[in-house]
Amino acid sequence: MLQAITYELLHEDRQTGARRGIIHTPHGDINTPVFMPVGTQATVKSMTPEELKEEVKAEIILSNTYHLYLRPGHEIVKQAGGLHKFMNWRRPILTDCGGFQVFSLSDLRTISENGVEFKSHLDGSRHFFSPEKVIEIQQALGADIIMAFDECCAYPSTYEYTKQSMERTTRWAKRCKEAHKNINQQALFAIIQGGFYEDLRKKSAEDLVALNFPGYAIGGISVGEPKEEFLKILKYTTPLMPKNKPRYLMGVGTPDYLIEAAIAGIDMCDCVLPTRIARNGTALTSNGKLVIRNATYEKDWNTLDSECDCYTCKNYTRGYIRHLIKTNEILGIRLLSIHNLRFLTKLMERVRIEIENDNLLNFKKDFYKQYGYTKE
């Protein structure tokens, strides 16, 4: 039977092994490595689909299983024709499994072999997610890529708890695969867990790869650990993932982590960071973060970033955007969101070029220096 997606490897950076590829999906191709904006509730906050396509140049976006299950409900989205029609986004969509959101409700949920009982953060109502239920929801939502149900351990967690959690995640992944029927329209990715223990990561990867999923993700890192720990597990785990399938690192969106992920051989990353910090009045620029609320920008008629090609930088000044943010005007958040999202998609466009030129390490060094990172 035809698979919903295929991965095409175009080039590997000779110095690092970073991958330049294309993921082919029912709703179009995705050039990789790619940054994926997050549209938690079937919208990337404050952005229209047209802006995401034309100004941000996003190739794929994410939505959230947990939140869409609670509001408006997956059956309503299904009646609307699926997420693509519901939100008027014609390009690829990935839905996460809701595991991270459920497990972040540490005092409101109970884990068992069958699944997780939890209380809604909205009204306290009780709900139950099993692997089968999570697949049912995601099949109704209709994304191109869906995720197996997993448990994301807190950092730090003991070896014994992490081992039990990892083994349960593998069993859940098998149940997800058995429940998933729409394989010619949706690709189900498994999530490698194991915390910060290399032997557990290896066991998780081996067991999940043996189940032959069409793609694999690394979960449970970038959860508050030191960067050194993050890099150690990233670099250890990525080579354990199949070379002929997409590799997804979940929840990563700072420029340095995106570059490090590409160097490690990751194809896909996502994060809420660009729109979240926009709402706090912060812009990502080639010279580092710029807090536009600061008084120093009150009479600054420069653009946010002279190297940026986004709609915001083509048309508006720092002084004007500061005025909008200080007066709580929605336009200020929108302009910063466009810019921050474009900054990261443009960064990944450059990363792809540098991979093709076998020059990613040199680019990293230059970028870190200009951005202001003190350590590589």
Secondary structure, DSSP 8 states (H G I E B T S, - for coil): ---S-EEEEEEE-TTT--EEEEEEETTEEEEESEEEEB-TTSS-TT--HHHIIIII--S-EEEEHHHHHHTT-HHHHHHTTSHHHHTT--S-EEEE-SHHHHHT-TTSEEE-SS-EEEE-TTT--EEEE-HHHHHHHHHHHT-SEEE-------SS--HHHHHHHHHHHHHHHHHHHHH---TTT-EEEEEE--TT-HHHHHHHHHHHHHTT-SEEEE-S-SSS--HHHHHHHHHHHGGGS-TTS-EEETT--SHHHHHHHHHHT--EEEESHHHHHHHTTEEEETTEEEETTSGGGTT--S-S-TT--SHHHHH--HHHHHHHHHTT-HHHHHHHHHHHHHHHHHHHHHHHHHHHTT-HHHHHHHHHHHHT-S--
